[in-house]
Amino acid sequence: MNVAAILMFLIFVAATLGITYWAAQRTKTAKDFYTAGGGITGFQNGLAISGDYMSAASFLGISALVYTSGYDGLIYSIGFLVGWPVILFLIAERLRNLGKYTFADVASYRLSQTPIRTLSAFGALATVILYLIAQLVGAGQLIQLLFGLPYWMAVVIVGALMILYVTFGGMLATTWVQIIKAILLLSGATFIALGVLYSFDFSFEKMFTEAIKVSGEAIMAPGGLVNNWFDAISLGIALMFGTAGLPHILMRFFTVADAKEARKSVFFATGFIGYFYILTFIIGFGAIVLISKNPEYLTGEGGLIGGNNMAAIHLSHAIGGDIFLGFISAVAFATILAVVSGLTLAGASAVSHDLYANVFRRGKVNEAQEMKISKIATVVLGMIAIGLGIAFEKQNIAFMVGLAFAIAASANFPVLFLSMYWSKLTTRGAFIGGGLGLLTAVVLVVIGPIVWVAILGNEEAIFGSKYPALISVTVAFVGIWLFSILDNSKRAEQDRAAFEAQDIRCQTGIGAEGAVTH
């Protein structure tokens, strides 16, 4: 049992519970709960977005993919990053000008509320639950490794803390937990990367040469992880457009004062995230050389103690000993807590704001009722995530997040994007096309190799690829286009007629919350 790690864990948990208590005193209205009152600056929000985005899947999962697959691990690093220009140039400003609390506010702005909010809420919940599973798997393996606790107990502890943060502190607590965690993670990852480079006299060539000696030349060649054109394009589409459909990321744009601060947020976030993904690549290759043949970190069968997801954690011990292992473990734990808090808040707001307040009660609801439902939804979501986190114990967590991105790219992004940019979009087209995208993505994930074979124990998968996005995103866009073009209903005329007014607000911000009108 690592005493330094346990001490740092306890300090971090105490500090974040302190933040939650402080935030709870300031969280009085629904706006405070969902968007921290809109009072976060662009720089703070940029840090918080990067804190939300640099998840356990990024830190533990991508370094593990580079550790096992070498060069191909870069696909995830680059893929996760290239979604940000899409958000910067196409989405952030318009989203802030149109929305209030969730991206469903934007998708349903000129369309019929009930069907579009229902679809958006289900897309958000499917994404959130898959993403939550990945974080809890990482947390369970991490605490199991350090404390010697059973895996299920570790997952329950993290789930309980996450429910506490969101229920009492709302977005304000979540934001500050994310900011602190982003600073800690960037510092910790920088230190590991510098330690690795120091071992090779700051020569990348030397590091890669040593990695080839350990694992063979295949480690520097493509094809270790993705070995055909379909998987490569499909994974790329999921990671690029999935980012722009993640409910917990899109929700962060409502925490700033106006569209200008929203743009600044993305600018800072892209810088922090890009820098971080370069570090994960160095960490993965460092782990190949420094720990893959070191018996101290291996089980009897030659695998890593705690599984491949723990490559970065073992590497921190190889570089900085027990104290640094303690720090990095606490940072990884902080990473998981910050991300699950943001995810749970996004999931709870989909239930309370989109489904309960706007679909079931048709807007006839007071803030106190809406916040009460949000807190109940937080507890229920937390319990579902804990149960599924225990069931998915053996999966690579970066891969699990890849599935969440595939669903976000298929269900959320097409409807959101076309509602802002295509004047001929109708409610029927958005609902049927978006629904088909969501259904296709979920079905292909279930009948694909991961769920059908690895979890349900069948011999062979019905759908051969692990990556469904190429098919499901195409189905969504074609479905939305086709059913909108064929729609001649009265509602369709209203939807098209309302585009011009929406477009003016999109671009000028006139009428938006917190907008300055000249």
C-alpha positions, 0 to 999 in steps of 0.5 A: 500500500502506497502511503504517499498516494493515499495521503495525496488522495485524501488531501485532494478529496478533502479539497474538492469536498471543500469546493463543493461546500463553497459552491453549494452556498452559491448555487441558488437558481437553476442558472447557477446549477446548470451554468455556474451563473454564466460568470466563468471567464474564457481562460477559466472555461478553457482550462475547465473544458480541457479538464473535462476533455482530458479524461482517464481515457486520454491519460491512462487509455491513450498512453496504454494504446501507445504502449500496446500498439505504438504508432497507431495509438497516435490515431486516438491522440490526433483524432481527439484533437481535430474535433476542436477546430470544428467546434471553434469555427462552426459551433461555439459562438452560435451555440452560446448565442442560441442556447440556455442550458443544454445543446437541446435548447439549440437543436430545438430552437426553431423546431418542435420542442417535444420530439427534438428535445426527446431525441437530444436527451436520449442521444445525450444519455447514451453518450454520457453513460458509455463515457461514464463507464470508461471513467469508472473502469479507470478509477476502479483499476487505479484504486484497486492497484494502490489501495488493494481494495476489491475492484467493485468497492473502488468503483462504488467509492468514485461513484458516491463522490461524483454523486456528492459533487454534482448534487450539492455543488452543481456546475460551479463546483464541477468547474473548479474541480475541473480547473484544479485537475487540468492544472495538476494533470498538465503539470504531472504529465509534463514531469513524466514526459521530461523524466522520460526524455531525460532518460534518452538525453532528450533525443526522440530518435534514441527513444524510438530506437530503444522501443524498437529493440524492446518491441520490434519494428512493428511498433513504429508502423501503422496497422497495429490497432487499425488495419483496414480503410473502413476502421481508419475512416470510421474511427476518424469520423467518430473522434472528429465529429463526436467531440462536437456532439459531446453534451458535457463539452457543449454545456460548458459554452453556456457558463461564459458571459457571451459569444466572445468568451465562448470563442476564447474558451475554445482557443485556450482549450485547444492549446492545452489539449494539443500540448497534453496529447503530445505528452501522452505519446511520449509517455506511451513510448517511455513505458514501452522501454522503461517498464515493459521488461521490468519484472517489478511492474509485471505479473507472472504471465508477463502482463502489467500489474493492474492491466495495460491501462496502468502503464502511465501509473507504473511509468511515474513510479519508474521515474519518480519513485513512491512520492511521484507515483502518489502524486500521479495516482492522485492526479489520475483520480482527480481526472476521473472525478472531474470528468464524471462530475461533468458527465453526470451533470450533463446527463442529469440536465438532459433528464431534468431540463429537456425531458421533465421541464420541456417535454413532460411539463411543456415548460410549466415548471418552476426552478425548484422542481426542475433542480429537484428532478436534476438531483434525483437524476444525478443519483440514478445515473450514478447508480447505473454508471456504477453497475455498468462500470463493474460489468465492463471491468476488462475493457480498454477505456480509450476504446470505450470512449471511442464508442461514446464518440461514435454515438455523439457523432451519429445522434447529436452532431448532425441534428445540432449542426444542420439546425444551425446551418441548413434552412430546409431542415424540418422537425420530422427530418431531424427526428427521424434522421437523428433517431436512425443515426442513434439507433444504427450506432447503438445496434452496431456497437451491440452486435460488434466484436466488443459487446457481442463477443467480449461481453456477451460471450458469443463466438463471432460478431454479427457486425465485423468492425469495432467502429460504427461511425462511418455507417451511422453518421452517414445514415443520420445525415442522409436520413435528416436530408431525405425526410426534410426534403420530403416533408410538406407538412404545415409544421415544416413550413414553420420550421423553414420560415423560422430559420432567418430569425434564428440565423440573425441571432446566431451571428449577432447574439441579439436576444441571447442571454448576457448579450450586449446589444449595440 
